[in-house]
Amino acid sequence: MDQIGSLLRRPSSYNNIDGTGELGGGFMSFGFVVLLWLQWHTPKDAIWHQMYLLFIWVVLMVAMIHYGTKAIKNHITYPRTGFVAYRTRNVIWLAIIAFVISALASAGLALAARSHRDIAIPVFLIGLLFAASYAFGIARAVRWKWAVVLALVLGSLVIAVLPGGLTAALSGGASVPAWFSARLAGAFLLCLTLCGALLLISGAISFWLYLRHTQAPVKEANEPADSGIL
Amino acid sequence: MNRQIRAFSEIDRVIHEPGRLMIVALLFAVDRSDFLYLQHETEMNKGTLSSHLSRLEEAGYVEVLKTYRRKVPQTLLHLTETGRKVFEQYRRKLKEAL
């Protein structure tokens, strides 16, 4: 029965066989890091604070990830290891899980911001949340990716114990919302950068390994394409 | 007859064969996939996979759709509603039997 269970899980891990899932996640994290950095280091009347710009930024990032992933899948992955279309119900569940995780992270941040106490625990918890989502979604299918989980946990621990002045300086201070302490803002920015960097590195390694270990099948000359099931 | 033994006797023979079980389990988790994907995941050769798929198609568990993707012939495979029900039933019966 366990073997059937593992077979049923294989298609979902196939989605990231080429590392595109991680590359997309890393790109998204860096996109938000850049936007937050620009918002926190520019005057309040700068263009980066406009609501419509946030909308355009998110649409641009999502479009680039969507079409970039599609291009890699169409030109590299599908010709090498095959095409899979997922069931809509599974995709909706993934979106719900992602939403719940984001909501939990936001609630944690809001609580930490309200308490204005030591940021070590909330920052470490955010890091743990990133690590747990990565472990559940990606690392359990590929053994070496547990090293990324470990790096995420250790990285968040280091960020949590960094001197307050250092993390506060990162946030710039000037344009950080009043309810958001400068220390927490800086630590959050570092957490997001760490997460984005690790996802990009791990995604790039997966992509390289995929290209190295797979090749498009060569069509045999005497094999008609429409013979039998083939 | 003992309930466990009866459960064994009621197991679907078409799906119970290891090669076909792999194919059905993989297709159960997706909407559709192509021949190449199944070949990559099951590590079967084209002939063996093709014969298992023919058997599943005859039983009405798998639907085969021949199409083109960027001018290249592509065989898409989809588990039918009957196939889904039979697979769920198979898992239930196997659990009962074990």
Boltz contact constraints between the chains, C-beta under 6 A:
constraints:
  - contact:
      token1: [A, 4]
      token2: [B, 25]
      max_distance: 6.0
  - contact:
      token1: [A, 7]
      token2: [B, 25]
      max_distance: 6.0
  - contact:
      token1: [A, 8]
      token2: [B, 25]
      max_distance: 6.0
  - contact:
      token1: [A, 8]
      token2: [B, 29]
      max_distance: 6.0
  - contact:
      token1: [A, 11]
      token2: [B, 29]
      max_distance: 6.0
  - contact:
      token1: [A, 11]
      token2: [B, 30]
      max_distance: 6.0
  - contact:
      token1: [A, 81]
      token2: [B, 40]
      max_distance: 6.0
  - contact:
      token1: [A, 82]
      token2: [B, 34]
      max_distance: 6.0
  - contact:
      token1: [A, 82]
      token2: [B, 36]
      max_distance: 6.0
  - contact:
      token1: [A, 82]
      token2: [B, 37]
      max_distance: 6.0
  - contact:
      token1: [A, 82]
      token2: [B, 40]
      max_distance: 6.0
  - contact:
      token1: [A, 83]
      token2: [B, 34]
      max_distance: 6.0
  - contact:
      token1: [A, 84]
      token2: [B, 30]
      max_distance: 6.0
  - contact:
      token1: [A, 84]
      token2: [B, 33]
      max_distance: 6.0
  - contact:
      token1: [A, 84]
      token2: [B, 37]
      max_distance: 6.0
  - contact:
      token1: [A, 85]
      token2: [B, 31]
      max_distance: 6.0
  - contact:
      token1: [A, 85]
      token2: [B, 32]
      max_distance: 6.0
  - contact:
      token1: [A, 86]
      token2: [B, 30]
      max_distance: 6.0
  - contact:
      token1: [A, 87]
      token2: [B, 31]
      max_distance: 6.0
  - contact:
      token1: [A, 225]
      token2: [B, 73]
      max_distance: 6.0
  - contact:
      token1: [A, 228]
      token2: [B, 50]
      max_distance: 6.0
  - contact:
      token1: [A, 229]
      token2: [B, 50]
      max_distance: 6.0
  - contact:
      token1: [A, 229]
      token2: [B, 53]
      max_distance: 6.0
  - contact:
      token1: [A, 229]
      token2: [B, 54]
      max_distance: 6.0
  - contact:
      token1: [A, 229]
      token2: [B, 64]
      max_distance: 6.0
  - contact:
      token1: [A, 230]
      token2: [B, 46]
      max_distance: 6.0
  - contact:
      token1: [A, 230]
      token2: [B, 50]
      max_distance: 6.0
